[in-house]
Amino acid sequence: MPSSASTGESLDVRSARRLALARAGLLKRGWTGLPRRAAGSGQRARSAAHAVLERFGYLQLDTVAVAGARSHALVLLARLDGFDPLLAEGLLTPGAPLFEYWGHEASWIPIDLYPAFGFRRSAFQEHPWWGDLLTDHADLAQRVLRHVEDEGPLRSVDLEGDSPGSGWWNLKLSKRVATALWSAGELAIAERRSFQRFFDLTERVIDPAWRHDLPLETALETLLLRALDGHGWASTATLADTWRLRNLRPAITAALERLRDQETIVPCALRLDDGRRIGGWIRPGDLELAARLRRVRPRRDRGVLLSPFDPVLWDRARVQHLFAFEQLLEIFKPKAQRRWGYFCLPVLAGERLVARVDLKADRGAGLLHVRALHYESPVPATADREAVRVALERHALAVGLEPRPRPHEAAAA
């Protein structure tokens, strides 16, 4: 894929890191252009959440709520002071400027990107996990569609477990078929309640203005630019993986070359401290922003917790390059093999990742248990300890729990 290693434009690690935080909405509003407060659960808070989602182009969904809120809420809590985590569960409602689809993973995505995923809906006529399910079980697929058309939205919970009186045969297969119909674009997710999907006919969910498919060339340009919006600087691999673009290398290369020829993006290398250079891309305006950020201290060292699925963290190699931080997700490992914990949340202090905490919410007792706390430094500075304290108390307040033990009592590695 195109490389910028031989070009004149380049960024050092500090500039790229600060730019990444600015574009991610994790610096002061003056640098990010995004809101920093979203108190309550009204339209203003919804609009603030939508603005964050617009910046990245997606908000990844995940079911795990062990830390007191699911990942999509944690991403918003890290950026929006006073945000109600319960609001994050209900962002997808009829009429909201969002749709749910396969983006980075299953995600809520701004509605204006619906046409850009036409190539994926076409490719997913044959499901990537289950094969040609819609052909192999065409009769069942038609039954699901007729049921939704006649009876209204179908809840995912209606397709789980054993339910002899439901009228469905093999509910597990029916759920797969419904999911395959959604992946292929014949059904859409109308809303979520208590994190349960409501499948409905696409024409009843997606406004006609958005129900068309962009040509692959235009779609890739659109998606690559949106990915770059969220990252600031990024390698080609990171841009492609933002949308899980597979088997499209020549088309991605051509799209980036067209954007470069249009001067919409600029080839730019990342200069690592060891002298290596990693090719990548940047918007001209972000190149200027990075230069300004290089000369200032853009954020106080107050601490904030980040979801392990946060857009600034899922690319492990990028996190290592920008933050010198080893990002691990150990949720799928047996307990005895975990190094840090089940669902560790890194602590961002200023522009540094200084620690990671493993939390467990106990709603019955009203407590947020700090199961493990590991600092990056073997002798953490007072400022780092204070950042962890602030981050934990801020998060506990947001999710309505009391941290236990208190942050200053939690054990360091």
C-alpha positions as CSV (number, residue, x, y, z in Angstrom):
1,M,0.0,0.0,0.0
2,P,1.2,3.6,-0.4
3,S,3.9,4.7,2.0
4,S,5.0,8.1,3.0
5,A,8.4,7.1,4.4
6,S,10.3,8.8,1.6
7,T,8.3,12.0,1.6
8,G,9.2,15.3,3.3
9,E,6.2,15.5,5.6
10,S,6.6,13.8,9.0
11,L,5.6,14.0,12.6
12,D,7.4,13.1,15.7
13,V,5.7,10.8,18.3
14,R,4.7,13.7,20.6
15,S,3.0,15.6,17.8
16,A,1.2,12.5,16.5
17,R,0.1,11.6,20.0
18,R,-1.3,15.0,20.8
19,L,-3.1,15.2,17.5
20,A,-4.6,11.7,18.1
21,L,-6.0,12.9,21.5
22,A,-7.3,16.1,19.9
23,R,-9.1,14.3,17.2
24,A,-10.4,11.8,19.7
25,G,-12.0,14.5,21.8
26,L,-9.7,13.9,24.8
27,L,-8.2,17.4,25.0
28,K,-9.7,20.8,25.8
29,R,-12.6,21.8,23.6
30,G,-10.5,24.5,22.0
31,W,-8.3,21.8,20.5
32,T,-11.0,19.2,19.8
33,G,-13.9,21.2,18.5
34,L,-16.1,18.8,20.5
35,P,-18.3,19.5,23.5
36,R,-16.9,18.7,26.9
37,R,-20.1,18.8,29.0
38,A,-23.3,16.9,28.5
39,A,-25.1,16.9,31.8
40,G,-28.5,15.3,32.0
41,S,-30.3,13.1,29.5
42,G,-32.0,15.6,27.3
43,Q,-31.5,16.6,23.7
44,R,-28.4,18.6,24.5
45,A,-26.7,15.5,25.9
46,R,-27.9,13.4,22.9
47,S,-26.4,16.0,20.5
48,A,-23.1,15.9,22.4
49,A,-23.0,12.1,22.1
50,H,-23.8,12.3,18.4
51,A,-21.0,14.8,17.9
52,V,-18.5,12.4,19.4
53,L,-19.9,9.6,17.3
54,E,-19.7,11.8,14.2
55,R,-16.0,12.4,14.7
56,F,-15.1,8.8,14.7
57,G,-17.8,7.6,12.3
58,Y,-18.8,4.8,14.7
59,L,-19.4,3.9,18.3
60,Q,-18.4,0.2,18.9
61,L,-21.0,-1.8,20.9
62,D,-20.1,-4.4,23.5
63,T,-22.2,-6.3,26.0
64,V,-19.7,-6.3,29.0
65,A,-20.8,-4.0,31.8
66,V,-18.6,-5.3,34.6
67,A,-17.1,-1.8,35.2
68,G,-20.6,-0.3,35.8
69,A,-21.3,0.6,32.2
70,R,-20.9,-0.9,28.7
71,S,-18.0,0.1,26.5
72,H,-20.0,2.5,24.3
73,A,-21.0,4.4,27.5
74,L,-17.4,4.4,28.7
75,V,-16.2,6.0,25.5
76,L,-18.8,8.8,26.0
77,L,-18.1,9.2,29.7
78,A,-14.4,9.7,29.0
79,R,-15.2,12.7,26.9
80,L,-18.4,14.3,28.2
81,D,-18.5,15.5,31.8
82,G,-21.8,14.8,33.5
83,F,-23.0,12.4,30.8
84,D,-25.6,9.9,32.0
85,P,-24.4,6.4,31.1
86,L,-28.0,5.2,30.8
87,L,-28.5,7.6,27.9
88,A,-25.8,5.7,26.0
89,E,-28.0,2.6,26.0
90,G,-30.8,4.5,24.2
91,L,-29.0,6.5,21.6
92,L,-30.5,4.3,18.8
93,T,-34.1,5.2,18.7
94,P,-36.6,5.7,15.8
95,G,-35.6,8.9,14.0
96,A,-32.1,9.2,15.5
97,P,-29.4,10.1,13.0
98,L,-27.8,6.7,13.5
99,F,-28.0,3.2,12.2
100,E,-26.5,-0.1,13.5
101,Y,-24.3,-2.1,11.3
102,W,-20.9,-3.8,11.0
103,G,-18.4,-0.9,11.1
104,H,-15.3,-1.5,13.2
105,E,-17.3,-4.2,14.8
106,A,-21.1,-4.1,15.5
107,S,-21.4,-0.3,15.9
108,W,-23.8,2.7,15.8
109,I,-22.8,4.7,12.8
110,P,-24.0,8.2,11.5
111,I,-26.8,7.8,9.1
112,D,-25.0,9.6,6.3
113,L,-22.6,6.7,6.1
114,Y,-25.4,4.2,5.3
115,P,-24.8,4.5,1.5
116,A,-21.1,3.9,2.0
117,F,-21.7,0.3,3.3
118,G,-23.5,-0.9,0.2
119,F,-20.5,-3.0,-0.8
120,R,-20.6,-4.7,2.6
121,R,-24.3,-5.4,2.4
122,S,-23.8,-6.9,-1.0
123,A,-20.9,-9.0,0.2
124,F,-22.8,-10.2,3.2
125,Q,-25.6,-11.7,1.1
126,E,-23.4,-14.7,2.1
127,H,-22.8,-14.3,5.8
128,P,-19.1,-14.1,6.7
129,W,-19.4,-16.6,9.6
130,W,-22.3,-18.9,8.6
131,G,-22.0,-19.1,4.8
132,D,-24.9,-18.9,2.4
133,L,-27.5,-19.1,5.2
134,L,-30.1,-17.1,3.3
135,T,-30.0,-19.5,0.4
136,D,-29.7,-22.7,2.4
137,H,-32.7,-21.6,4.6
138,A,-34.6,-19.5,2.1
139,D,-38.0,-20.6,3.4
140,L,-37.2,-19.6,7.0
141,A,-35.8,-16.3,5.8
142,Q,-39.1,-15.5,4.0
143,R,-41.0,-16.5,7.2
144,V,-38.9,-14.1,9.3
145,L,-39.5,-11.3,6.7
146,R,-43.2,-12.0,6.6
147,H,-43.4,-12.1,10.4
148,V,-41.7,-8.7,10.7
149,E,-43.9,-7.2,7.9
150,D,-47.1,-8.4,9.5
151,E,-46.4,-8.3,13.2
152,G,-43.9,-5.4,13.5
153,P,-40.4,-5.3,14.9
154,L,-39.0,-8.6,16.1
155,R,-37.0,-8.5,19.3
156,S,-33.7,-10.5,19.5
157,V,-34.9,-11.9,22.8
158,D,-37.8,-13.5,21.0
159,L,-35.2,-15.6,19.1
160,E,-33.3,-16.9,22.1
161,G,-33.7,-20.0,24.2
162,D,-36.7,-22.4,24.1
163,S,-40.1,-21.0,23.5
164,P,-42.5,-23.7,22.4
165,G,-45.4,-21.3,22.1
166,S,-43.7,-18.8,19.9
167,G,-44.6,-20.6,16.6
168,W,-40.9,-20.6,15.5
169,W,-39.0,-23.8,14.9
170,N,-35.3,-23.9,15.9
171,L,-35.0,-20.5,17.5
172,K,-31.2,-20.5,17.4
173,L,-31.3,-20.9,13.6
174,S,-34.0,-18.2,13.3
175,K,-31.8,-15.7,15.2
176,R,-29.0,-16.5,12.8
177,V,-31.2,-16.0,9.8
178,A,-32.5,-12.6,11.2
179,T,-28.9,-11.5,11.8
180,A,-28.0,-12.6,8.3
181,L,-30.9,-10.6,6.9
182,W,-29.7,-7.6,8.8
183,S,-26.2,-8.1,7.6
184,A,-27.4,-8.3,4.0
185,G,-29.5,-5.1,4.4
186,E,-33.0,-6.7,4.2
187,L,-33.6,-6.0,7.9
188,A,-32.4,-3.1,10.0
189,I,-32.2,-2.4,13.7
190,A,-34.9,0.0,14.6
191,E,-33.8,0.5,18.2
192,R,-32.4,-1.1,21.2
193,R,-34.1,-1.4,24.6
194,S,-32.2,-2.9,27.5
195,F,-29.6,-3.7,24.8
196,Q,-32.1,-5.9,23.0
197,R,-32.2,-5.4,19.2
198,F,-35.5,-4.7,17.5
199,F,-35.3,-6.0,13.8
200,D,-37.6,-4.3,11.4
201,L,-37.9,-4.0,7.6
202,T,-35.2,-1.7,6.3
203,E,-37.7,0.6,4.4
204,R,-39.4,1.3,7.8
205,V,-36.1,2.2,9.5
206,I,-33.8,3.9,7.0
207,D,-35.0,7.1,5.4
208,P,-35.4,6.9,1.6
209,A,-32.8,9.7,1.2
210,W,-30.1,7.3,2.5
211,R,-31.3,4.0,1.0
212,H,-28.9,3.8,-1.9
213,D,-25.4,2.4,-2.4
214,L,-22.3,4.4,-3.3
215,P,-19.9,2.9,-5.9
216,L,-17.1,1.1,-4.2
217,E,-14.5,3.7,-5.2
218,T,-16.6,6.5,-3.6
219,A,-17.5,4.4,-0.6
220,L,-13.8,3.7,0.2
221,E,-12.8,7.4,-0.1
222,T,-15.6,8.3,2.2
223,L,-14.8,5.7,4.8
224,L,-11.0,6.3,4.7
225,L,-11.5,10.0,5.2
226,R,-13.9,9.5,8.1
227,A,-11.4,7.1,9.7
228,L,-8.7,9.8,9.3
229,D,-11.0,12.3,10.9
230,G,-11.0,10.3,14.1
231,H,-7.3,9.4,14.1
232,G,-5.5,12.6,13.0
233,W,-2.5,10.7,11.7
234,A,-2.8,7.0,10.7
235,S,-1.1,4.3,8.7
236,T,-2.9,2.7,5.8
237,A,-3.3,-0.4,7.9
238,T,-5.0,1.5,10.7
239,L,-7.3,3.3,8.3
240,A,-8.4,0.0,6.7
241,D,-8.8,-1.8,10.0
242,T,-11.0,1.0,11.3
243,W,-13.7,-0.4,9.0
244,R,-12.4,-4.0,8.9
245,L,-11.8,-3.7,5.2
246,R,-10.7,-7.1,4.0
247,N,-9.4,-8.3,0.6
248,L,-9.6,-4.7,-0.8
249,R,-5.9,-3.8,-0.9
250,P,-5.8,-2.6,-4.5
251,A,-9.0,-0.6,-4.2
252,I,-7.8,1.0,-0.9
253,T,-4.5,1.9,-2.5
254,A,-6.3,3.5,-5.5
255,A,-8.6,5.4,-3.2
256,L,-5.8,6.8,-1.1
257,E,-3.9,7.8,-4.3
258,R,-7.0,9.7,-5.6
259,L,-7.4,11.5,-2.3
260,R,-3.7,12.4,-2.4
261,D,-4.0,13.7,-5.9
262,Q,-7.0,15.8,-4.8
263,E,-4.8,17.2,-2.0
264,T,-7.4,16.1,0.5
265,I,-4.8,14.0,2.3
266,V,-1.0,14.3,2.5
267,P,1.5,11.4,2.9
268,C,3.2,11.8,6.2
269,A,5.7,9.6,8.1
270,L,5.7,9.0,11.9
271,R,9.3,9.4,13.2
272,L,9.8,6.9,16.0
273,D,12.3,7.7,18.8
274,D,14.5,4.8,17.6
275,G,14.9,6.4,14.2
276,R,12.4,4.2,12.3
277,R,9.7,5.8,10.1
278,I,6.2,4.5,9.6
279,G,4.4,5.6,6.5
280,G,0.9,7.1,6.9
281,W,-1.5,9.9,6.1
282,I,-2.8,13.1,7.4
283,R,-5.2,15.9,6.4
284,P,-3.4,19.3,5.6
285,G,-5.4,21.0,8.4
286,D,-4.4,18.4,10.9
287,L,-0.7,18.8,9.9
288,E,-1.0,22.4,11.0
289,L,-2.9,21.5,14.2
290,A,-0.2,19.0,15.1
291,A,2.4,21.8,14.7
292,R,0.5,24.0,17.1
293,L,-0.1,21.2,19.6
294,R,3.7,20.4,19.6
295,R,4.4,23.8,21.2
296,V,1.9,23.8,24.0
297,R,0.8,21.6,26.9
298,P,-2.7,20.9,25.7
299,R,-4.2,19.2,28.8
300,R,-3.9,19.2,32.5
301,D,-3.0,15.9,34.1
302,R,-6.4,15.1,35.4
303,G,-7.2,11.4,35.1
304,V,-9.8,9.7,33.0
305,L,-10.6,6.0,32.4
306,L,-10.7,4.7,28.8
307,S,-12.6,1.6,27.6
308,P,-10.3,-1.1,26.2
309,F,-12.4,-0.7,23.0
310,D,-11.9,3.1,22.9
311,P,-11.0,4.3,19.4
312,V,-7.6,5.4,20.5
313,L,-6.8,2.0,22.0
314,W,-7.9,-0.9,19.8
315,D,-4.9,-0.7,17.5
316,R,-2.3,-2.2,19.7
317,A,0.7,-1.4,17.5
318,R,-0.4,2.3,17.2
319,V,-0.8,2.5,21.0
320,Q,2.7,1.2,21.5
321,H,4.1,3.7,19.0
322,L,2.2,6.7,20.3
323,F,2.0,6.0,24.1
324,A,4.7,3.4,24.7
325,F,1.9,1.4,26.3
326,E,1.2,-2.3,25.9
327,Q,-2.6,-2.5,25.4
328,L,-4.0,-6.0,26.2
329,L,-7.5,-7.3,26.4
330,E,-7.6,-10.4,28.5
331,I,-11.3,-11.0,28.8
332,F,-11.1,-14.2,26.8
333,K,-8.1,-15.6,28.8
334,P,-8.5,-18.0,31.7
335,K,-8.1,-16.2,35.0
336,A,-4.8,-17.8,35.8
337,Q,-3.3,-16.5,32.5
338,R,-4.3,-12.9,32.9
339,R,-1.5,-10.4,33.5
340,W,-3.6,-7.3,34.3
341,G,-7.2,-8.4,34.9
342,Y,-10.5,-9.3,33.3
343,F,-11.5,-5.9,31.8
344,C,-8.8,-3.4,32.5
345,L,-9.4,0.3,31.8
346,P,-6.2,2.3,31.0
347,V,-5.9,5.6,32.9
348,L,-5.1,8.6,30.7
349,A,-3.4,11.5,32.5
350,G,-2.8,14.4,30.3
351,E,-1.2,12.8,27.2
352,R,0.2,9.7,29.0
353,L,-1.3,6.3,29.9
354,V,-0.1,6.0,33.4
355,A,-2.0,3.0,34.9
356,R,-4.7,0.4,34.3
357,V,-7.5,-0.6,36.7
358,D,-9.7,-3.7,36.7
359,L,-13.1,-2.9,38.1
360,K,-16.2,-4.8,39.1
361,A,-19.5,-3.1,39.8
362,D,-21.7,-4.4,42.6
363,R,-25.1,-2.7,42.1
364,G,-26.7,-4.5,45.1
365,A,-24.1,-3.1,47.5
366,G,-23.7,0.2,45.6
367,L,-20.0,-0.4,45.3
368,L,-17.4,-0.2,42.6
369,H,-14.7,-2.7,43.5
370,V,-11.1,-1.9,42.5
371,R,-9.9,-5.5,41.9
372,A,-6.5,-4.5,40.6
373,L,-4.5,-1.4,40.0
374,H,-1.3,-1.4,38.0
375,Y,0.9,1.6,37.4
376,E,3.2,1.9,34.4
377,S,6.0,3.1,36.6
378,P,7.4,0.9,39.3
379,V,7.6,4.0,41.5
380,P,4.5,6.1,40.4
381,A,4.8,9.8,40.7
382,T,2.4,11.7,43.0
383,A,0.8,13.2,39.9
384,D,0.1,9.7,38.5
385,R,-1.5,8.6,41.8
386,E,-3.7,11.7,41.8
387,A,-4.7,11.1,38.2
388,V,-5.8,7.5,39.2
389,R,-7.7,8.9,42.2
390,V,-9.5,11.5,40.1
391,A,-10.3,9.0,37.3
392,L,-11.8,6.4,39.6
393,E,-13.8,8.9,41.6
394,R,-15.1,10.5,38.4
395,H,-16.1,7.2,36.9
396,A,-17.7,6.0,40.2
397,L,-19.8,9.2,40.4
398,A,-20.8,8.8,36.7
399,V,-22.1,5.2,37.2
400,G,-23.6,5.9,40.6
401,L,-21.3,3.7,42.8
402,E,-18.8,4.2,45.6
403,P,-15.2,3.1,44.8
404,R,-14.0,0.4,47.2
405,P,-11.3,0.4,48.3
406,R,-10.9,4.1,47.9
407,P,-8.5,4.9,45.1
408,H,-5.5,5.8,47.4
409,E,-6.0,2.4,49.1
410,A,-5.8,0.3,45.9
411,A,-2.7,-1.8,45.6
412,A,-0.1,-0.9,42.9
413,A,1.7,-3.5,41.0
